[in-house]
Amino acid sequence: MTAASYYQRHIFFCLNQRDSGEASCGDHGAQAAFDHCKKRVKAEGLAGPGQVRVNKAGCLDRCAAGPVAVVYPEAVWYTYVDLADIDEIVESHLKNGEPVERLRTPPHLGR
């Protein structure tokens, strides 16, 4: 952790729910994934200053890849399908600093 950063890593989950019927992360279990990630980070003892912060986000404008989450400071974007994917992100990236290549969001997918 650098002197300027408060958290070593910060993961944001898009929880956006569109009323228009347009696809959104909220349609694909994003809230459950966020809740699971937060629980796992706490259980692993990774939560708090100097460690990991799990946050909700509004639209991250990558709907075509949804549901999505992004980890900073590395700016690694993830697309996940189930809670096992979240477990893998927590263990590999948030705990050990190794991004999960198979879950990376393809760079061309935006809204």
N, C-alpha and C positions, 0 to 999 in steps of 0.2 A: 504494500500500500504506500503510495506517495504521500508526502506531507499534506498535499492539497486535497486528497480524496478522503471522504468520510466513510465510504464503503469500498471494500475491495472489488465487489461485483454488485451490479444492480440489474435485476430482471424485471421487465415490464410485460404484462399480459394485456393484449387488446381484449377488452370486454364489451366492445361496441355492439349495440343492438339497433339495427335500422328498422324504423317503422314502415318504410316504403315497400318492404318485401324483398329489397335487394339483399344479396348474400352479405353476411357479416359474421365476425368471429363469435359473437354471442349465440349464433345458431348452432355452433359446433362444440359445445361443452367447455367453452373458455372459462366460465366461472368455476366449474368443478376442477379444471386443471389448475387455476390460480389457487384455489383453496387447498388442493392437494400439495402443490409446490410449497406453499407457506408452511403447511404442517410438516412436510419432510425436511425443509430447511431448519425449522426449529428442533425437530427430533434429532437431526444430525449435529446440533450445536453450532450451526453456521450463522445464526441470526444475530444481528446487532452491529454496532459501530466497528469498523475495521474488518467486517466480514461481508455478509450478503444481505441485501434488502430485496424483498419481493413486493412489487407494486402493481396496482391496477392502472390501466391506461384506457383512454378513449380510443378513437379510431387511429390506427397507425398507418393507414392508407396502403395496406398490402392485402386487401380483401381477397384477391384472386388466389392467394396462398393460404388463406385462413383455415384454421385458427393460427395466429402467430404470437410469438413472444420474442423479445430481443434482450440480449445480455450486453451490458456495458461494463467496463470501458472498451471491450473488444469489438463491439458493434456486430455481434453474431446474431443473425436472424434465424429463428426456428419455426418450423411447421411441425405440429404434432398431431397424433390421431387418438392417443389413449393415455391413461395414467402411467403405463409402463414407460412411455416416451418421456414423461415428466421425470420419473425416477432416474432415467438414464441421464437427462440433462443435469439434474441435481448432483448425482454421483460423479459424473465425468467432468462437467464444466464448472459448476458452482463450487464443488468440493475440491476437485483435483486440477482445475485449470485447463482441461483438455476439451475443446469443442467436439460435439457429436456430429461428425461429418454427414452421416446418413439423414439427419434431421434438418440440415441447413435449408433455409428457404432459397429456392432458385433465384438468382439475382435479377432476372428479367420480370418476375411476377410482382406487379404493383396492384393497383386498384382495378 
